[in-house]
């Protein structure tokens, strides 16, 4: 069994590569700290990106949404005078309508996600990190913003001063999250934003303890290549929070947080390998980590699984 901690684009692409190899043996635990109510709908961007990518209907080049989708609804909203900076495609809208309807009828987010996965033909488990409401507020040089306002409306451009993730005192991991971690042979951290995507998963009550105590081989893939994030503001946020914005910085963060057996870095960061191994005691595998299509995602997944097997 393999457990994957995942955010959106990078995580979903790697998840697809793993899924093509191990199928139902994969469990993807997905960040929901980015969830928001948009146009009256409960939107789960990372969950949907994972589901769409696993099912093969995602827009791989763009990184989000459904391939070939149209945007007539949000365009019409704009003509009616409604702010429409958050672009939900027309086919994507159906997913969010169904999710909101099921949530309003009393279903939990994990139950809704299971329904969506089955209807999209996804055979492995995709589990949101929690069924509880989680809200991320980004405090910036231009004032406080919801996560999507910061990331989408303002294109992650304002300087980030601090990030507050509000969580319910009664929050628990969604059913199956802790069990997947405890039962996994390999626990893999996808190449997702360490601060915005992976940290909220680990801060869900009981999850970090489960990761620390797991007997699984723990491997992470760096989302930072050549000192820069491939997508999103991970490098800038790491710098803002006093972390070295590099593959070494990512490795140190995870190694200090829960102990790391292996780190996968891009060829552009090969010179950091000896430093990671010497200073952190973490084994390193160097390869091409750019997943420009699904076949390259599968090749990377094959290498990561082989590397993890060697560390067992």
C-alpha positions in Angstrom: 0.0 0.0 0.0 1.1 3.5 -0.8 0.0 6.7 0.9 0.6 10.0 -0.9 0.2 13.4 0.7 -0.8 15.8 -2.1 -1.7 19.3 -3.0 -3.0 20.3 -6.4 -1.1 20.4 -9.7 2.3 18.8 -8.9 0.7 16.4 -6.5 -2.0 15.4 -8.9 0.4 14.7 -11.7 2.6 12.5 -9.5 -0.5 10.8 -8.2 -1.5 10.0 -11.8 1.9 8.4 -12.4 1.6 6.3 -9.3 -2.0 5.3 -10.1 -0.9 4.0 -13.5 1.5 1.7 -11.8 -0.2 0.5 -8.6 -3.9 1.2 -9.2 -6.1 0.5 -6.2 -3.1 0.1 -3.9 -2.7 3.9 -3.8 -4.4 6.3 -1.3 -4.2 10.0 -2.0 -4.6 12.2 1.0 -5.5 15.7 -0.3 -5.2 19.2 1.2 -8.4 21.0 1.7 -7.1 24.2 3.3 -7.6 25.9 -0.1 -11.4 25.1 -0.1 -13.7 28.1 -0.3 -17.3 29.0 -1.1 -17.3 30.6 -4.5 -20.6 31.7 -6.2 -22.4 30.0 -3.4 -20.7 26.6 -4.1 -18.3 24.6 -2.0 -15.1 24.5 -4.2 -12.3 22.0 -3.4 -9.6 22.9 -5.9 -6.9 20.4 -4.8 -9.4 17.5 -4.5 -10.9 18.2 -7.9 -7.5 18.6 -9.6 -6.5 15.2 -8.2 -9.8 13.6 -9.3 -9.7 15.1 -12.8 -6.0 14.2 -13.3 -6.4 10.6 -12.1 -9.5 10.1 -14.3 -7.7 11.5 -17.3 -10.0 14.4 -18.0 -7.8 17.2 -16.6 -6.3 20.0 -18.6 -2.7 18.8 -18.1 -1.0 21.8 -19.7 -3.0 24.4 -17.8 -2.8 22.4 -14.6 -6.4 22.8 -13.4 -9.9 22.2 -14.6 -11.2 19.9 -17.3 -9.7 19.7 -20.8 -11.7 21.4 -23.4 -14.0 23.1 -20.9 -15.8 26.3 -21.7 -16.5 29.3 -19.4 -19.8 30.6 -20.6 -21.4 30.7 -17.1 -18.7 32.8 -15.4 -18.6 35.0 -18.5 -22.3 35.6 -18.2 -21.8 36.4 -14.5 -19.3 39.0 -15.4 -21.8 40.6 -17.9 -24.4 40.7 -15.0 -21.9 42.7 -12.9 -20.7 39.8 -10.7 -17.0 39.6 -9.9 -15.8 36.6 -11.8 -12.1 36.4 -11.2 -12.4 32.7 -10.1 -12.8 30.8 -13.3 -14.9 27.7 -12.9 -15.5 25.9 -16.2 -19.0 24.8 -17.3 -18.2 21.1 -16.9 -16.3 21.8 -13.7 -19.4 23.7 -12.4 -21.3 20.4 -12.4 -18.8 18.9 -10.0 -19.2 21.8 -7.6 -23.0 21.9 -7.9 -23.2 18.2 -7.0 -20.7 18.5 -4.2 -22.6 21.4 -2.7 -25.9 19.7 -3.0 -24.6 16.5 -1.3 -23.0 18.5 1.5 -26.2 20.5 2.1 -28.1 17.2 2.3 -25.9 16.1 5.2 -23.1 14.1 3.5 -19.5 14.6 4.7 -16.8 15.9 2.3 -15.0 12.5 2.3 -18.3 10.8 1.4 -18.9 13.3 -1.4 -15.3 12.8 -2.7 -15.8 9.1 -2.8 -19.0 9.5 -4.8 -17.3 11.8 -7.3 -14.3 9.5 -7.6 -16.5 6.5 -8.4 -18.5 8.5 -11.0 -15.3 9.7 -12.6 -14.0 6.1 -12.8 -11.2 6.5 -10.2 -10.4 3.2 -8.6 -8.0 4.2 -5.9 -8.9 6.1 -2.7 -8.9 9.8 -2.7 -9.5 11.3 0.8 -9.7 14.9 1.8 -7.5 15.5 4.9 -10.6 16.3 7.1 -14.4 16.6 6.9 -14.2 19.7 9.1 -14.2 23.2 7.7 -10.7 24.7 7.3 -10.1 28.3 6.3 -6.8 29.8 5.2 -6.3 33.6 5.6 -3.2 35.1 4.0 -2.1 38.4 5.7 -0.3 40.4 3.1 1.2 43.8 2.5 -2.2 44.7 0.9 -4.3 43.4 3.8 -5.8 40.1 4.8 -7.2 37.9 2.0 -8.8 34.5 1.6 -6.4 32.0 0.1 -8.1 32.0 -3.3 -8.1 35.9 -3.4 -4.4 35.8 -2.7 -3.6 33.0 -5.1 -6.0 33.6 -8.0 -7.3 37.1 -7.8 -4.0 38.7 -6.9 -1.8 36.0 -8.6 0.2 35.5 -5.4 1.9 38.8 -5.9 1.5 40.6 -2.6 4.1 40.2 0.1 3.0 37.5 2.6 3.4 38.5 6.2 1.8 35.5 7.9 -0.7 32.7 7.1 -3.4 31.7 9.6 -5.2 28.4 9.1 -8.5 28.4 11.1 -9.6 24.9 12.1 -12.5 23.5 14.2 -11.6 22.5 17.7 -13.5 19.3 17.0 -11.6 18.6 13.8 -10.6 15.0 13.1 -8.9 13.4 10.1 -11.3 12.1 7.5 -12.1 8.4 7.8 -9.2 6.4 6.4 -6.5 9.0 6.6 -4.7 7.7 9.6 -5.3 4.1 8.6 -3.7 4.7 5.2 -0.6 6.2 6.8 -0.3 3.4 9.4 -0.8 0.6 6.8 1.4 2.0 4.0 4.6 0.4 2.9 5.7 3.7 1.3 4.6 7.1 2.5 5.4 9.7 -0.2 5.1 13.5 0.0 4.2 14.8 -3.5 6.0 17.8 -5.1 3.5 20.2 -3.6 3.9 23.5 -1.7 5.3 22.5 1.7 3.6 25.5 3.4 0.3 25.9 1.7 -0.5 22.2 0.8 1.5 19.7 2.9 1.7 21.6 6.2 -2.1 21.8 6.6 -2.4 18.0 6.1 0.2 17.3 8.7 -1.4 19.8 11.1 -4.7 17.9 11.0 -5.2 16.4 14.4 -3.4 13.1 14.7 -1.9 13.1 11.2 1.7 14.2 12.1 1.8 11.7 15.0 0.7 9.0 12.6 3.4 9.9 10.1 6.1 10.0 12.7 5.2 6.6 14.1 4.6 4.9 10.8 7.0 2.2 9.8 6.6 3.2 6.1 9.6 4.3 4.1 9.1 8.1 3.9 10.2 9.8 0.7 9.6 13.4 -0.5 9.9 14.9 -3.9 11.1 18.5 -4.1 8.7 21.0 -5.7 11.6 23.4 -5.9 13.9 23.1 -9.0 16.9 25.2 -9.4 15.9 27.4 -6.5 12.4 28.1 -8.0 9.0 26.7 -7.7 7.7 25.2 -11.0 4.2 26.6 -10.2 2.9 28.8 -7.4 4.7 30.8 -4.7 6.4 28.0 -2.8 9.9 29.5 -3.2 8.8 33.0 -2.1 6.8 31.7 0.8 9.7 29.6 2.0 12.0 32.6 1.9 9.4 34.7 3.7 9.1 32.2 6.5 12.9 31.9 7.0 13.4 28.7 5.0 16.0 28.2 2.4 14.1 28.1 -1.0 15.8 25.1 -2.4 15.5 21.3 -2.5 17.7 21.3 0.6 15.3 23.6 2.4 12.4 21.3 1.6 14.4 18.2 2.7 15.3 19.9 6.0 11.8 20.9 6.7 10.4 17.4 6.3 13.4 15.7 8.0 13.1 17.9 11.1 9.3 17.6 11.2 8.8 13.9 10.9 12.0 12.2 9.8 12.7 11.5 6.1 14.3 8.4 4.6 14.7 9.7 1.1 14.6 12.8 -1.0 14.1 13.0 -4.7 15.6 16.1 -6.4 15.8 17.3 -10.0 19.0 17.1 -12.0 19.3 20.9 -11.7 19.9 20.4 -8.0 22.3 17.5 -8.1 25.0 19.7 -6.4 22.7 19.7 -3.3 22.7 15.9 -2.9 25.9 15.6 -0.9 24.7 18.4 1.4 21.3 16.8 2.0 23.0 13.4 2.8 25.8 14.8 5.0 23.8 17.4 7.0 20.4 15.7 7.2 21.3 12.0 6.9 18.7 11.6 4.1 19.4 9.5 1.0 19.0 11.3 -2.3 17.9 10.2 -5.7 18.6 12.6 -8.6 16.4 12.5 -11.7 14.3 14.6 -14.1 11.3 15.6 -12.0 9.5 17.7 -14.6 6.2 16.0 -15.4 5.2 17.7 -18.7 2.9 14.8 -19.6 1.5 11.6 -18.0 4.1 9.3 -19.4 6.8 11.4 -17.7 4.8 11.4 -14.5 4.7 7.6 -14.7 8.5 7.4 -15.3 9.1 9.6 -12.3 6.7 7.4 -10.2 8.6 4.3 -11.3 11.9 5.8 -10.2 10.5 7.0 -6.9 9.1 3.5 -6.1 12.3 1.9 -7.0 14.2 4.3 -4.8 11.9 3.8 -1.9 12.2 0.0 -2.3 16.0 0.3 -2.0 15.6 2.2 1.3 13.3 -0.4 2.8 
